[in-house]
């Protein structure tokens, strides 16, 4: 079976560099699955869960926005932050969600901040489920 190289880079370091059978990444307007041989593309990442499948195992990571570039030989994910499930505090994520939902959005700017905070907290909680 063919594989595709997956490289995840944050401002601090290269978080992942491995061969995968498939990937699923969150885009700002949905989710996309990537298999070897996929047509090249560039997309804007959302806040959510990136899944990497290698053989019969699948790992999940939280990504915090950024960009994804798909090339014939590799997928490059540039993100502000990538978290492993065990590094996420479920109680803190629940608290963050409550705080985000309590934000009163009286302008487009505060609405965008609220939407971002809610999306981030919900994605972290989904990863813990």
C-alpha positions as CSV (number, residue, x, y, z in Angstrom):
1,X,0.0,0.0,0.0
2,X,1.3,3.5,-0.8
3,X,2.0,6.0,1.9
4,X,2.4,9.7,2.1
5,X,4.9,11.7,4.2
6,X,3.3,13.9,6.9
7,X,5.3,16.8,8.3
8,X,3.8,19.0,11.0
9,X,5.7,22.2,11.9
10,X,5.1,24.7,14.7
11,X,7.0,27.9,15.3
12,X,9.1,26.0,17.9
13,X,10.0,22.7,16.1
14,X,9.0,19.9,13.7
15,X,6.4,18.0,15.7
16,X,5.9,15.1,13.3
17,X,7.7,13.7,10.3
18,X,6.4,10.3,9.4
19,X,4.9,8.1,6.7
20,X,1.1,7.7,6.9
21,X,-1.6,5.7,5.0
22,X,-4.0,8.6,5.3
23,X,-4.6,11.9,7.1
24,X,-7.6,13.9,8.1
25,X,-7.2,17.6,8.9
26,X,-9.6,20.2,10.1
27,X,-10.1,23.1,7.7
28,X,-11.7,26.4,8.7
29,X,-14.8,25.4,6.8
30,X,-14.9,21.6,7.3
31,X,-12.6,18.6,7.2
32,X,-10.6,17.0,4.5
33,X,-9.2,13.5,4.2
34,X,-5.9,13.0,2.4
35,X,-4.7,9.8,0.7
36,X,-1.5,9.1,-1.3
37,X,-1.8,10.5,-4.8
38,X,-4.2,13.3,-3.9
39,X,-4.1,16.4,-6.2
40,X,-2.0,19.2,-4.8
41,X,-3.7,21.9,-2.8
42,X,-3.3,24.5,-0.1
43,X,-5.9,25.1,2.6
44,X,-6.4,27.1,5.7
45,X,-6.6,25.0,8.9
46,X,-9.2,25.4,11.5
47,X,-9.1,24.4,15.2
48,X,-9.6,20.8,15.6
49,X,-8.4,17.2,15.4
50,X,-5.9,16.0,12.9
51,X,-5.9,12.2,12.5
52,X,-3.0,10.2,11.2
53,X,-3.5,6.6,10.1
54,X,-0.6,4.2,9.9
55,X,-1.6,0.6,9.2
56,X,-4.1,-0.5,11.8
57,X,-3.3,2.3,14.2
58,X,-4.7,5.9,14.2
59,X,-3.4,8.8,16.3
60,X,-5.1,12.1,16.9
61,X,-3.7,15.5,17.7
62,X,-5.2,18.9,18.3
63,X,-4.0,21.6,15.8
64,X,-4.6,25.3,16.4
65,X,-5.1,26.8,13.0
66,X,-2.5,27.5,10.3
67,X,-2.2,26.1,6.8
68,X,-1.9,22.7,5.1
69,X,-0.1,22.1,1.8
70,X,-0.6,18.9,-0.1
71,X,2.0,17.9,-2.6
72,X,2.3,14.7,-4.5
73,X,5.0,13.3,-2.2
74,X,4.0,14.9,1.2
75,X,1.6,16.8,3.3
76,X,2.9,19.9,5.2
77,X,1.0,21.2,8.1
78,X,2.0,24.6,9.5
79,X,0.3,25.3,12.7
80,X,0.6,27.6,15.8
81,X,0.3,24.6,18.1
82,X,-0.1,20.9,18.1
83,X,-1.2,19.0,21.3
84,X,-1.3,15.3,22.0
85,X,-4.4,14.1,23.8
86,X,-2.6,13.4,27.0
87,X,-1.4,17.0,27.3
88,X,-4.9,18.4,27.3
89,X,-6.6,19.1,30.7
90,X,-10.3,18.2,30.3
91,X,-11.3,20.3,33.3
92,X,-9.4,23.3,31.9
93,X,-11.0,22.8,28.4
94,X,-14.5,22.7,30.0
95,X,-13.8,25.9,31.9
96,X,-12.5,27.6,28.8
97,X,-15.7,26.6,26.9
98,X,-17.8,28.0,29.7
99,X,-15.9,31.3,29.6
100,X,-16.0,31.5,25.8
101,X,-19.8,30.9,25.8
102,X,-20.2,33.7,28.3
103,X,-18.5,36.3,26.1
104,X,-21.0,38.9,24.9
105,X,-20.4,39.6,21.3
106,X,-21.4,43.2,20.6
107,X,-19.1,43.7,17.6
108,X,-17.7,41.7,14.7
109,X,-14.3,41.6,16.5
110,X,-15.8,40.2,19.8
111,X,-17.9,37.8,17.8
112,X,-14.8,36.5,16.0
113,X,-12.9,36.1,19.3
114,X,-15.8,34.3,20.9
115,X,-16.2,32.0,17.9
116,X,-12.4,31.2,18.0
117,X,-12.4,30.5,21.7
118,X,-15.5,28.2,21.5
119,X,-14.1,26.3,18.5
120,X,-10.7,25.7,20.3
121,X,-12.3,24.5,23.5
122,X,-14.8,22.2,21.8
123,X,-12.0,20.7,19.7
124,X,-10.0,20.0,22.8
125,X,-13.0,18.4,24.5
126,X,-13.7,16.2,21.4
127,X,-10.1,14.9,21.5
128,X,-10.6,13.9,25.1
129,X,-13.8,12.0,24.4
